[in-house]
């Protein structure tokens, strides 16, 4: 069966009215969703992994799955699943650590393709976005043709698969892209929206998680059509005024929200959960340095800098502590983020074994547009320029090309010392907070 035939039978009542060649009149909303994005980027980097069960994440006792290829999903592996469960479900899975710098670069390239078609792009995350293509039809054709153009460019230029939903509202377009997966295109005609929507289960509605779905099922509401025809008073009693109004509108396909091009991230950070609770300050310090490096790399990848550095510390009894400090000026530099984070941790002195630790930078703005006052005696060029050079090296040679020396294992340090191959010297490790 060809892909188009398979997609044509996806969604709605299964009679073929919804598919890549359906009537797209008035369907100006597109939802583009990359398929198993992190895993797909890793397969692009290592083509020998194609067709194999790839899991991005960690399989340790406290590891979490970030992404899984469709080959791994056939075994029941899902995002946010504990790594040990994923390993049990799929013993042959190939686990790979996340490379957020690489995913950020791929995301920027994909978003640039979207913006070549229309300025009305609303990113939801690294791997999905809404597009309003109403103003692009004169240049590029009907909405379904624009969806094909986008899919073709992403496949040709980025070697990555994506699924696209085409509909008259954002909500319906997102539902359509989900039903088109993997690597498909689905059009929901505007005048058939309710035929597509009403046979779906209640958890297809935005805002319906496991608990809300259970409440609705206890009321005998199992399908979207049941919610649409339910008495308003019943919904209000079970869910509250706001949630009842929201779900009732969606159940009738009402979603007046426009595409909002500007999506401003409020913070960027990274955290890790230790396989075993940790009390060793050296381990905590090295972990904070690694997290600061990831956070700084993500800031630079998105062209942002921030003024407030915060840390999160979760103790062995699950008590969570948060501390923050606002800097005199914005930063996207590992050294500055680490120094602040380590200073916050030393001042905190939790005095207990630590289960999780995280670093976050808030108060974000465009890095090029934020003034930065040099400290007395500070050179005009220094750590920021060095780290941008390191970013370029990592993008070309891989994640292990440049790392702080203290993050190298002893065998790695010995190997570096004995190697006769040209190598990039690791950045010096910041030793003490300022």
Secondary structure, 3 states (H helix, E strand, C coil): CCHHHHHHCCCCCCCCCCECCCCCCCCCEEEEEECCHHHHHHHHHCHHHCCCCEEEECCCCCCEEEEECHHHHCCCCCCCCEHHHHHHHCCCCEEECCCHHHHHHHHHHHHHHHHHHCCCEEEEECCEEEEECHHHHHHHCCHHHHHHHHHHHHHHHHCCCEEEEEECCHHHHHHHHHHHCCCCEEECCHHHHHHHHCCCEHHHCCCCCHHHHHHHHHCCCCEHHHHHHCCHHHHHHHHCHHHHHHHHHHHCCCCCCCCCCCCCCCEEEEEEEEEEEECCHHHHHHHHHHHHHHHHHHHHHCCEEEEEEEEEEEECCCCEEEEEEEEEEEECCHHHHHHHHHHHHHHHCCCCCEEEEEEEEEEEEEHHHCCCCCCCCCCCCCHHHHHHHHHHHHHHHCCCCCCCHHHCCHHHHHHHHHCCCCCCCCCCCCCCCC
